[in-house]
Amino acid sequence: MIVHWTELTKDQFDELKKSSVVAVNFSSTEQHSNHLPVGTDGYIGEAVLLEAARRARSTVVVMPSVRYGYSPHHRFAPGYVTLGQDVLTALCRDVCGCVADNGFRKMAIMNSHGGNMAALHSAVNEIGEEYEGKLDLALFRYWDLVGDVVTRVRKSAVGGTSHAGEFETSLMMYLRPDLVHPGLIEECPPAPSDAYNETDLAGKKKYVSFYSFDRFNASGHIGQPHLASPEKGKLFFEGAAEAVAEFLDFWREN
């Protein structure tokens, strides 16, 4: 069951703080190739979290989304807004600290932009150090919960479902077709991988490195958006919403 944090009065929090889980989505504002808007991560993440909260058995108090993240790897294209990692960590830490100070015991951070993970993980560590025993805090990426769905539905090879590729383009075709520009979608091969790192949403990654997202093509996507479809997007979305709902229930109950 979904409850919106911003719709509550000050006197309604007491009845929720011991029996619910608070959830917030962190995303980004950055280029998503020629065919998707710069707000893609936020549109997808917010839609997934809201639908998951509606489906959950537990009461899920959803906070306003954070649509700015760590995105310096997109500076080659107009439209980016990037926060320093220290700023993002501090922002997340302060938001979570306020949730704890309001008396809530369970909270989940859903990340819908890969570049945020290091900073958000630092925030989880700092909150854990300060609020251990008071707030149980979990951080997860929604796509990590739907690997089986992605494997079953995708048509691209490894390297086809990363940034603005088959996965995100399909989701936006389903969720916000009015913001997709099909005529600007480029047909291209999968992004190359190496023996230790698969350049793919569901790929195996054994090391971390930094690179600008025009490394593989000038348009800034990594993957095969020409294989996307709204039908695939619906399957990806249903799988993600159900998986996140199950996780929120798990986190609330355990």
Secondary structure, DSSP 8 states (H G I E B T S, - for coil): -EEEGGG--GGGSTTTTTTEEEEEEE--B--BTTTB-TTHHHHHHHHHHHHHHHH-SSEEEE---B--B--GGGTTSTT-BB--HHHHHHHHHHHHHHHHHTT--EEEEEE--GGGHHHHHHHHHHHHHHHTTT-EEEEEEGGGG-HHHHHHH--S-TTSBSTTSHHHHHHHHHH-GGG--GGG---------BTTB--STT--BS------TTSS-TT---B-GGG--HHHHHHHHHHHHHHHHHHHHHHHH-
